[in-house]
Amino acid sequence: MNISEKIKAKDAQISVIGLGYVGLPLAMEFAHKASVIGFDINESNLNVMRAGKDPCRELDDEIFVNADILFTSSLDDLRKASFFIVAVPTPIDEHNMPDLKPLLSATESVGRCLKPGDYVVYESTVYPGCTEEDCVPLLEKLSGLKAGVDFKYGYSPERINPGEKVHTLPNTKKIVSGCDDEALAQVAAVYEMVVNPGVFRAQSVKVAEAAKIIENTQRDVNIALMNELSIIFGRMGINTYDVLAAAGTKWNFLNFYPGLVGGHCIGVDPYYLVYKAAELKYHTQLISAGRFVNDSMGGYIGKKVVKQILSYGKPILNARILVMGMTFKENVSDIRNSKVIDIINEFKDYGVTVDVVDPYADPAQVEKFYGISLLKEPHGKYDAIVVAVAHNAYEKLPEDYFLQYSSDDGILVDVKGLYRNKIQKLHYWSL
């Protein structure tokens, strides 16, 4: 029996290393078709999972029922697996350089557990070449085995979109790749167990890595264009969302919108390509420019709000501003790499008092990451209210809700255009 047949018969186990937004949904889908070892170094989160809950609050409790999965941080447990899937984060450091420490640490753990005949598949987003240039040599060194001979490897980029309820893992076609034809066939067969639309077999591991990196880079560049247009249109006194509604009537117009670009995909992945290009003696023009524009939007929005307050004759020192939304995108709890903090920091630089609320964010995490104490509810009057994240809970709020918290000449700042053409009594500003 080959590896995929053994997994289907539960004669071999799958392990998923890294049980976050990417790894846990994958592990749980497999756990209803195979025997799974869910490996993570965060014991606190593991205890939540053992209790049948998703620490990220993305998965329903029902998916944990009757799931064949062991949640563990033990290498002894991990050694029982024959098919290893690495799904750890690949962040950037303070200099926007790739931080491979989580990936290489996970690779070390797998390398110490590898046996002849095993498979290793990476899902973490990396620059093209990382799997074969950085990870596989480490696997060989620690295991004493030869890649492609003693063990096989592949790459299957994740396509998880936090907060997404339609394009979920089982409903989204997946790219797979392998170190040779046999590996490609087996990796494909394993993933076809849980991906209903099937898989796309990439020509090589490097092609699969490149495909992933450009999925998010393409979005980043297009959003940057919209953000730059919003700055231009703002100087013209026209609303960007009004312009896009008109332009969107053309059949081939692409629907991208301005806004904050944070998170661990669009706001991070392009830097991996920029890094690799520089290593190849090419300085990226368009990609780097897009990153600059998008990384600057928080500061731009902050300055615009300050100018709005001043324009109504109010002193900015000790002005009060309410920020609604702290997560990196709507309807998720993840606050990592949220660009809302850039708006808040801009306000604080001007001596503004800032209150922050968010129905999804964990107050303890916000305090830990950003030193901000979330309020359960707004209190008092604010010179400006900034709706920074388009949570569902905010979409249908009436103007009276904002009026109760607004001072005279109060301003509603609507980053995502939720209330366009709906505000009559407050001063209104949007991108």
C-alpha positions as CSV (number, residue, x, y, z in Angstrom):
1,M,0.0,0.0,0.0
2,N,1.2,3.5,-0.8
3,I,1.0,6.3,1.8
4,S,-2.3,7.7,0.7
5,E,-4.0,4.3,0.9
6,K,-2.5,3.7,4.3
7,I,-3.8,7.0,5.5
8,K,-7.3,6.3,4.2
9,A,-7.2,2.9,5.9
10,K,-5.9,4.5,9.1
11,D,-2.8,2.4,8.9
12,A,-0.7,5.6,8.8
13,Q,-1.2,8.9,10.6
14,I,-1.2,12.5,9.4
15,S,0.3,15.2,11.5
16,V,-0.3,18.9,11.2
17,I,2.3,21.1,12.8
18,G,1.0,24.5,13.8
19,L,-2.7,24.7,14.8
20,G,-3.6,28.3,14.0
21,Y,-5.9,29.8,11.4
22,V,-4.4,27.5,8.7
23,G,-3.4,24.3,10.5
24,L,-6.4,23.7,12.7
25,P,-9.1,23.8,10.0
26,L,-6.9,21.5,7.9
27,A,-6.3,19.1,10.9
28,M,-10.0,19.0,11.7
29,E,-11.1,18.2,8.1
30,F,-8.6,15.3,8.0
31,A,-9.7,14.1,11.4
32,H,-13.0,13.1,10.0
33,K,-11.3,11.0,7.3
34,A,-8.1,9.9,8.8
35,S,-6.2,9.6,12.1
36,V,-4.5,12.9,12.9
37,I,-1.9,14.2,15.3
38,G,-2.3,17.9,15.9
39,F,1.0,19.4,17.0
40,D,1.6,22.8,18.5
41,I,3.9,24.4,21.1
42,N,1.2,26.5,22.7
43,E,-0.1,24.4,25.6
44,S,-2.8,27.0,26.5
45,N,-4.3,26.8,23.0
46,L,-4.0,23.0,23.0
47,N,-6.1,22.8,26.1
48,V,-8.8,24.9,24.5
49,M,-8.8,22.5,21.5
50,R,-8.9,19.5,23.8
51,A,-12.1,21.0,25.2
52,G,-13.6,21.1,21.7
53,K,-13.1,24.8,21.0
54,D,-11.2,26.8,18.4
55,P,-8.9,29.4,20.1
56,C,-9.3,31.5,17.0
57,R,-13.1,31.3,17.1
58,E,-13.2,30.4,13.4
59,L,-14.5,26.8,13.6
60,D,-17.9,25.7,15.0
61,D,-17.7,23.4,18.0
62,E,-19.5,20.6,16.0
63,I,-16.4,19.9,13.9
64,F,-14.6,18.6,17.0
65,V,-17.3,16.0,17.6
66,N,-16.2,12.4,16.7
67,A,-12.9,13.8,15.3
68,D,-10.0,11.3,15.3
69,I,-7.3,13.7,16.5
70,L,-4.7,13.9,19.3
71,F,-3.7,17.4,20.3
72,T,-0.1,17.4,21.6
73,S,3.2,19.2,22.0
74,S,5.2,16.0,22.4
75,L,7.7,14.9,19.9
76,D,7.2,11.3,21.0
77,D,3.6,11.6,19.7
78,L,4.7,13.4,16.5
79,R,7.1,10.5,15.7
80,K,4.1,8.3,15.1
81,A,3.1,10.2,12.0
82,S,4.1,9.3,8.5
83,F,2.7,12.3,6.6
84,F,3.8,15.7,8.1
85,I,2.1,19.0,7.1
86,V,3.8,22.1,8.3
87,A,1.4,25.1,8.7
88,V,3.2,27.5,11.0
89,P,3.2,31.3,10.5
90,T,5.8,33.0,8.3
91,P,5.9,36.6,9.6
92,I,8.2,39.5,8.9
93,D,10.5,41.2,11.4
94,E,10.7,44.9,12.3
95,H,12.7,45.6,9.1
96,N,10.1,43.9,6.9
97,M,12.4,41.0,6.3
98,P,11.2,37.4,6.3
99,D,11.3,35.8,9.7
100,L,11.8,32.1,9.1
101,K,12.3,31.2,12.8
102,P,8.9,29.5,13.3
103,L,9.2,27.6,10.0
104,L,12.7,26.4,10.7
105,S,11.8,25.5,14.3
106,A,8.9,23.4,13.0
107,T,11.2,21.8,10.4
108,E,13.7,20.9,13.1
109,S,10.9,19.1,15.0
110,V,9.8,17.2,11.9
111,G,13.5,16.4,11.1
112,R,13.9,14.7,14.4
113,C,10.8,12.5,13.8
114,L,11.4,11.5,10.1
115,K,11.5,7.8,9.2
116,P,12.2,6.2,5.8
117,G,9.0,6.3,3.7
118,D,7.6,9.5,5.3
119,Y,6.2,12.5,3.6
120,V,6.7,16.2,4.5
121,V,4.4,18.9,3.0
122,Y,4.7,22.6,3.6
123,E,1.7,25.0,3.6
124,S,3.4,28.1,5.1
125,T,3.7,31.0,2.7
126,V,7.3,31.4,1.6
127,Y,9.4,32.9,-1.2
128,P,10.0,30.6,-4.2
129,G,12.8,28.2,-3.4
130,C,12.5,28.3,0.4
131,T,11.2,24.7,0.8
132,E,14.1,23.2,-1.2
133,E,16.8,25.7,-0.3
134,D,16.1,26.2,3.5
135,C,13.8,23.5,4.8
136,V,14.7,20.2,3.0
137,P,18.5,20.5,3.8
138,L,17.6,20.9,7.4
139,L,15.3,17.9,7.3
140,E,18.2,15.8,5.8
141,K,20.7,17.0,8.3
142,L,18.6,16.2,11.4
143,S,17.1,12.9,10.1
144,G,20.2,11.5,8.4
145,L,17.9,10.7,5.5
146,K,18.1,11.6,1.8
147,A,15.3,13.7,0.3
148,G,13.6,12.1,-2.7
149,V,15.1,8.8,-1.8
150,D,14.4,8.0,1.9
151,F,11.6,10.5,2.3
152,K,9.4,12.6,-0.1
153,Y,8.4,16.2,0.2
154,G,6.0,18.7,-1.4
155,Y,4.3,22.1,-1.1
156,S,0.6,22.9,-1.0
157,P,0.0,26.6,-0.3
158,E,-2.8,27.4,2.2
159,R,-5.8,29.3,1.0
160,I,-7.5,30.0,4.3
161,N,-9.2,33.4,4.5
162,P,-10.1,34.2,8.1
163,G,-13.7,35.2,8.6
164,E,-14.7,33.5,5.3
165,K,-17.8,31.3,5.4
166,V,-18.1,30.5,1.7
167,H,-14.6,29.8,0.3
168,T,-13.6,27.4,3.0
169,L,-11.0,24.7,2.9
170,P,-13.3,21.9,1.7
171,N,-14.9,24.2,-1.0
172,T,-11.7,25.7,-2.4
173,K,-9.5,24.1,-5.1
174,K,-6.0,23.5,-3.7
175,I,-2.6,23.7,-5.4
176,V,-0.3,20.7,-4.7
177,S,3.3,19.9,-5.7
178,G,5.9,17.2,-5.1
179,C,9.6,16.5,-5.4
180,D,8.9,13.9,-8.1
181,D,6.0,12.3,-9.9
182,E,5.3,9.8,-7.2
183,A,5.3,12.5,-4.5
184,L,3.0,14.7,-6.5
185,A,0.5,11.8,-7.0
186,Q,0.5,10.9,-3.3
187,V,0.3,14.5,-2.0
188,A,-2.6,15.0,-4.4
189,A,-4.4,11.9,-3.3
190,V,-4.1,12.8,0.4
191,Y,-5.5,16.4,-0.1
192,E,-8.3,15.1,-2.4
193,M,-9.6,13.4,0.7
194,V,-10.8,16.8,2.1
195,V,-10.9,19.2,-0.8
196,N,-14.2,18.7,-2.8
197,P,-13.3,20.7,-6.0
198,G,-10.0,18.7,-6.2
199,V,-6.5,19.9,-6.6
200,F,-4.3,21.6,-9.2
201,R,-1.0,19.8,-9.8
202,A,1.8,22.4,-10.1
203,Q,4.8,21.7,-12.3
204,S,7.2,22.0,-9.4
205,V,7.5,22.9,-5.7
206,K,8.9,26.3,-6.7
207,V,6.0,27.0,-9.0
208,A,3.5,26.2,-6.2
209,E,5.4,28.6,-3.9
210,A,5.4,31.3,-6.5
211,A,1.7,30.9,-7.2
212,K,0.9,31.5,-3.6
213,I,3.1,34.5,-3.2
214,I,1.6,36.3,-6.2
215,E,-2.0,35.6,-5.2
216,N,-1.6,38.0,-2.3
217,T,0.9,40.3,-4.1
218,Q,-1.6,40.9,-6.9
219,R,-4.3,42.0,-4.3
220,D,-1.8,44.2,-2.5
221,V,-0.8,46.1,-5.6
222,N,-4.4,46.6,-6.7
223,I,-5.5,47.8,-3.3
224,A,-2.5,50.2,-3.2
225,L,-3.8,51.7,-6.5
226,M,-7.2,52.2,-4.9
227,N,-5.6,53.8,-1.8
228,E,-3.5,56.1,-4.0
229,L,-6.6,57.1,-5.9
230,S,-8.4,57.8,-2.7
231,I,-5.7,60.3,-1.7
232,I,-6.0,62.0,-5.1
233,F,-9.8,62.0,-5.0
234,G,-9.8,63.3,-1.5
235,R,-7.9,66.4,-2.7
236,M,-10.6,66.8,-5.4
237,G,-13.4,66.6,-2.8
238,I,-15.0,63.5,-4.3
239,N,-15.7,60.2,-2.6
240,T,-13.7,57.2,-3.8
241,Y,-16.5,54.8,-3.2
242,D,-18.8,56.9,-5.4
243,V,-16.2,56.8,-8.2
244,L,-15.8,53.0,-7.9
245,A,-19.6,52.5,-8.0
246,A,-19.7,54.4,-11.3
247,A,-16.6,52.7,-12.8
248,G,-17.8,49.3,-11.6
249,T,-20.6,49.4,-14.2
250,K,-18.0,48.5,-16.9
251,W,-17.9,44.7,-17.5
252,N,-14.2,44.3,-17.1
253,F,-13.6,46.7,-14.2
254,L,-11.8,45.0,-11.3
255,N,-13.6,45.5,-7.9
256,F,-10.9,46.5,-5.5
257,Y,-11.4,49.0,-2.7
258,P,-9.2,51.3,-0.6
259,G,-8.6,50.6,3.1
260,L,-6.2,49.3,5.7
261,V,-4.1,46.3,4.6
262,G,-2.9,44.3,7.6
263,G,-3.0,40.7,8.6
264,H,-0.6,37.9,7.7
265,C,-1.3,37.5,4.0
266,I,-1.7,40.6,1.9
267,G,0.2,42.8,4.3
268,V,3.2,40.4,4.7
269,D,3.6,38.0,1.8
270,P,4.8,40.6,-0.8
271,Y,7.8,41.3,1.4
272,Y,8.9,37.7,0.9
273,L,9.0,38.2,-2.8
274,V,10.7,41.6,-2.4
275,Y,13.4,39.9,-0.3
276,K,13.9,37.1,-2.8
277,A,14.1,39.5,-5.7
278,A,16.8,41.6,-3.9
279,E,18.7,38.3,-3.4
280,L,18.6,37.9,-7.2
281,K,19.9,41.5,-7.7
282,Y,16.5,42.9,-8.8
283,H,14.9,45.8,-7.0
284,T,11.2,45.6,-7.2
285,Q,9.4,48.7,-8.3
286,L,5.7,48.2,-8.4
287,I,5.5,45.7,-5.5
288,S,7.6,47.9,-3.2
289,A,5.6,51.0,-4.2
290,G,2.4,49.2,-3.4
291,R,3.7,48.1,0.0
292,F,4.7,51.7,0.8
293,V,1.3,53.1,-0.1
294,N,-0.6,50.5,1.9
295,D,1.7,50.7,4.9
296,S,1.2,54.5,4.9
297,M,-2.6,54.5,5.0
298,G,-3.0,54.4,8.8
299,G,-0.9,57.5,9.2
300,Y,-2.7,59.2,6.3
301,I,-6.1,58.5,7.8
302,G,-5.0,59.7,11.2
303,K,-3.7,63.0,9.8
304,K,-6.9,63.6,7.8
305,V,-9.0,63.2,11.0
306,V,-6.8,65.6,12.9
307,K,-7.1,68.2,10.1
308,Q,-10.9,67.7,10.1
309,I,-11.1,68.4,13.8
310,L,-9.0,71.5,13.5
311,S,-11.0,72.7,10.6
312,Y,-14.1,73.0,12.9
313,G,-12.2,75.3,15.3
314,K,-11.5,72.7,17.9
315,P,-8.2,72.3,19.8
316,I,-6.5,69.0,19.0
317,L,-4.6,68.6,22.3
318,N,-6.8,66.5,24.5
319,A,-9.5,66.0,21.9
320,R,-11.3,62.7,22.3
321,I,-11.6,60.2,19.5
322,L,-13.4,56.8,19.5
323,V,-11.9,54.1,17.3
324,M,-14.3,51.2,16.5
325,G,-12.5,48.0,15.5
326,M,-9.1,46.8,16.4
327,T,-8.7,43.5,14.4
328,F,-6.9,43.3,11.1
329,K,-10.1,42.7,9.2
330,E,-13.8,42.4,9.7
331,N,-15.5,39.6,11.7
332,V,-12.3,38.0,12.9
333,S,-10.6,38.0,16.3
334,D,-7.0,38.2,15.0
335,I,-5.3,41.5,16.0
336,R,-1.8,40.6,14.7
337,N,-0.4,43.1,12.2
338,S,-3.6,45.2,12.5
339,K,-3.0,48.6,10.8
340,V,-5.6,50.2,13.0
341,I,-2.8,50.7,15.5
342,D,-1.2,53.1,13.0
343,I,-4.2,55.4,13.1
344,I,-4.2,55.2,16.9
345,N,-0.5,56.0,17.2
346,E,-1.0,59.0,14.8
347,F,-3.7,60.4,17.1
348,K,-1.5,59.9,20.2
349,D,1.3,61.8,18.6
350,Y,-1.0,64.8,18.5
351,G,-1.9,64.5,22.2
352,V,-5.4,63.0,21.4
353,T,-7.2,60.8,23.9
354,V,-8.2,57.6,22.2
355,D,-10.8,55.1,23.3
356,V,-11.1,51.8,21.4
357,V,-13.9,49.2,21.2
358,D,-14.1,45.9,19.3
359,P,-16.7,43.1,19.7
360,Y,-14.3,40.5,18.3
361,A,-10.9,41.3,19.8
362,D,-9.6,39.7,23.0
363,P,-9.0,42.5,25.5
364,A,-6.0,40.6,27.0
365,Q,-4.4,40.2,23.6
366,V,-4.9,43.8,22.7
367,E,-3.3,44.9,26.0
368,K,-0.4,42.4,25.4
369,F,0.3,43.3,21.8
370,Y,-0.5,47.1,21.8
371,G,-0.7,48.3,25.4
372,I,-4.3,49.4,24.8
373,S,-7.2,48.8,27.2
374,L,-10.3,47.9,25.2
375,L,-13.6,49.4,26.4
376,K,-16.7,47.4,26.5
377,E,-18.8,50.4,25.5
378,P,-18.0,54.0,24.5
379,H,-18.5,56.6,27.1
380,G,-18.9,60.4,27.0
381,K,-18.7,62.6,23.9
382,Y,-16.1,62.3,21.1
383,D,-14.8,64.9,18.7
384,A,-14.5,62.1,16.1
385,I,-15.7,58.5,15.8
386,V,-13.6,56.3,13.5
387,V,-15.2,53.1,12.2
388,A,-11.9,51.5,11.2
389,V,-13.1,47.8,10.7
390,A,-16.3,46.8,8.9
391,H,-17.6,44.3,11.4
392,N,-21.1,43.0,10.8
393,A,-22.1,44.5,14.1
394,Y,-21.4,47.9,12.8
395,E,-23.0,47.7,9.4
396,K,-26.6,48.6,10.3
397,L,-25.9,51.1,13.1
398,P,-28.2,54.2,12.6
399,E,-26.9,57.7,12.7
400,D,-28.5,58.2,16.1
401,Y,-26.1,55.7,17.6
402,F,-23.2,57.9,16.6
403,L,-25.0,61.1,17.6
404,Q,-25.3,60.0,21.2
405,Y,-21.5,59.9,21.5
406,S,-20.7,62.9,19.3
407,S,-19.7,66.3,20.6
408,D,-20.8,69.5,18.7
409,D,-19.5,69.4,15.2
410,G,-18.7,65.7,15.6
411,I,-17.1,63.8,12.7
412,L,-17.9,60.3,11.6
413,V,-14.9,58.7,9.8
414,D,-16.0,55.8,7.7
415,V,-12.9,54.0,6.5
416,K,-14.8,51.3,4.6
417,G,-17.7,53.4,3.3
418,L,-20.3,51.6,5.3
419,Y,-22.5,54.7,5.8
420,R,-22.0,56.4,2.5
421,N,-25.1,58.6,1.7
422,K,-26.6,57.7,5.0
423,I,-25.3,60.4,7.3
424,Q,-27.1,63.7,7.5
425,K,-26.5,65.3,10.8
426,L,-22.8,64.6,11.5
427,H,-19.8,65.7,9.6
428,Y,-18.8,62.7,7.4
429,W,-15.5,61.7,5.9
430,S,-14.5,58.6,4.1
431,L,-11.7,57.4,1.8
